[in-house]
């Protein structure tokens, strides 16, 4: 089932809403790295009642949301070369030290984008093999094996309506069996030892429709909830 076929039954989350959903699930006191793409938007929608310290591979710890228009500082950027602001107590250091934090197991959580995620939690997010788009592994491989937990933020299907949650990744792996949770524009899914468990879905979506857009078998959590995200 393609995105077009199901468009009348439900509304997909916007990229900002997807980022908001993931941000609300981050535990208080976490040290978190935000990967390129949708994950970087999480910096703009962090829960105000929690202390969440954001880390970037280019040597920044404790940054905040994007600045208002006209307030950009060319010296304040994240690893995606996007403008950021700094929180009180934030710090700058060599990127080598940023990777020591990653490889030393000091990052609680990494939020990463993905081209594909398998039902076993395999992650493919650095190349599709398309020569028009050079590979961009960046710090993804370090994060995938160095962070204590990996969550993926991605659209549920490709632009052509093909599943991005698959039985086996056809693209080169970034790391095997590392993904613990998947946030898409349709659902929140846990990767468990018993397979994929659907924790939440957008209004109007059924498990049957979600299954039709996913390759691995999905199970519905007993307490599965309806996603309610603020308007983008």
Order of alpha helices (4+ residues) and beta strands (2+ residues): alpha-alpha-beta-beta-beta-beta-alpha-beta-beta-beta-alpha-beta-beta-beta-beta-beta-alpha-beta
